[in-house]
Amino acid sequence: MSKKTLVLGASPTPVRYAYKAVKRLLSYGHEVVAIGKMESEIDEVKIVTDMPDIFNLHTVTMYLNPSRQEPYLDYIIKLSPKRIIFNPGSYNSKLEKLALQAGIDVVEDCTLVMLDSGDY
């Protein structure tokens, strides 16, 4: 089952984990929206720099450190995803608290590992 996923902190640089996450999500058949600091592309996915409306969002997978997440906190909550995955180095207690208050599941894990292990 495809789970529409927002990769926050997307990068067109192949060695970055956010890049690998976009590629792996696509390979598993998930629809991907990517937001990064510069416009670019990863395969057919455009990396945008704004905060577009995203409907029926299942997961936000976080690749930004907590200080860089600040401008996105209200945006993420407004999108009302089913869950937020904090990848290593991205855990943010403030966002976790906001998410839990809004009924959004919070997971501290690695998206790449979750995909490969069938836990995504």
PLY file of the C-alpha trace (Angstrom):
ply
format ascii 1.0
element vertex 120
property float x
property float y
property float z
element edge 119
property int vertex1
property int vertex2
end_header
0.00 0.00 0.00
1.44 3.36 -1.04
1.94 5.85 1.77
2.28 9.42 0.56
5.44 10.70 2.24
6.95 14.15 2.68
10.74 14.10 2.82
11.64 17.25 4.73
15.26 18.22 4.17
15.50 16.61 0.73
18.79 16.95 -1.13
19.88 16.27 -4.72
23.26 15.04 -3.40
23.46 11.23 -3.77
25.52 10.68 -0.60
22.88 12.34 1.62
20.44 10.10 3.47
17.50 12.28 2.43
18.38 11.60 -1.22
18.61 7.87 -0.52
15.25 8.01 1.26
13.52 9.55 -1.77
15.02 6.90 -4.05
14.14 4.04 -1.69
10.60 5.29 -1.07
10.04 5.43 -4.84
11.46 1.93 -5.28
8.92 0.66 -2.75
6.09 2.38 -4.65
5.39 5.28 -2.29
4.35 8.70 -3.54
6.97 11.26 -2.50
6.85 15.02 -1.94
10.25 16.61 -1.30
11.07 19.91 0.38
14.64 21.14 0.52
16.71 24.30 0.64
17.17 24.47 -3.14
15.00 23.51 -6.07
16.16 20.40 -7.88
14.99 16.91 -8.82
15.50 13.33 -7.75
14.25 11.17 -10.60
10.65 12.33 -11.19
10.36 14.04 -7.81
10.79 17.80 -7.80
12.43 19.24 -4.70
10.55 22.41 -3.80
11.52 25.15 -1.38
8.05 26.36 -0.42
5.40 24.74 1.77
2.80 23.35 -0.61
-0.59 22.03 0.42
-0.36 18.24 0.56
-3.53 16.20 0.88
-3.84 12.65 2.24
-0.33 12.74 3.64
0.63 9.61 5.54
4.17 10.29 6.74
6.60 13.14 7.27
10.15 11.79 7.36
12.49 14.32 8.92
16.01 15.00 7.67
16.50 18.41 9.29
18.15 19.05 12.62
15.82 20.57 15.24
16.96 24.17 14.76
16.16 23.99 11.03
12.72 22.53 11.71
11.42 25.64 13.46
9.88 27.33 10.37
8.02 24.09 9.54
6.41 23.22 12.88
2.98 24.76 12.27
3.07 23.62 8.63
3.66 19.99 9.59
0.86 20.00 12.15
-1.49 21.67 9.64
-0.77 18.91 7.10
-2.09 16.40 9.66
0.01 13.39 8.67
-0.60 10.04 10.34
3.01 9.96 11.60
6.33 11.74 11.77
9.56 9.77 11.54
12.53 11.40 13.25
15.58 9.99 11.50
18.90 9.99 13.42
19.90 13.54 14.35
16.46 15.02 13.74
14.61 14.32 16.99
12.79 17.41 18.25
10.92 17.26 21.58
8.94 20.42 20.75
7.62 18.94 17.49
6.98 15.61 19.20
4.80 17.33 21.82
2.86 19.29 19.17
2.38 16.14 17.10
1.14 14.02 19.98
-1.30 16.77 21.01
-2.62 16.73 17.42
-3.00 12.93 17.39
-0.01 12.34 15.11
2.14 9.27 15.80
5.83 9.92 16.41
8.57 7.41 15.59
12.30 7.70 16.23
13.84 5.42 13.63
15.56 5.33 10.26
13.29 5.44 7.23
15.76 3.40 5.17
15.90 0.62 7.78
12.12 0.70 8.24
11.57 0.27 4.49
14.03 -2.59 4.15
12.72 -4.42 7.24
9.05 -4.10 6.21
8.21 -1.82 9.14
7.37 1.22 7.04
0 1
1 2
2 3
3 4
4 5
5 6
6 7
7 8
8 9
9 10
10 11
11 12
12 13
13 14
14 15
15 16
16 17
17 18
18 19
19 20
20 21
21 22
22 23
23 24
24 25
25 26
26 27
27 28
28 29
29 30
30 31
31 32
32 33
33 34
34 35
35 36
36 37
37 38
38 39
39 40
40 41
41 42
42 43
43 44
44 45
45 46
46 47
47 48
48 49
49 50
50 51
51 52
52 53
53 54
54 55
55 56
56 57
57 58
58 59
59 60
60 61
61 62
62 63
63 64
64 65
65 66
66 67
67 68
68 69
69 70
70 71
71 72
72 73
73 74
74 75
75 76
76 77
77 78
78 79
79 80
80 81
81 82
82 83
83 84
84 85
85 86
86 87
87 88
88 89
89 90
90 91
91 92
92 93
93 94
94 95
95 96
96 97
97 98
98 99
99 100
100 101
101 102
102 103
103 104
104 105
105 106
106 107
107 108
108 109
109 110
110 111
111 112
112 113
113 114
114 115
115 116
116 117
117 118
118 119
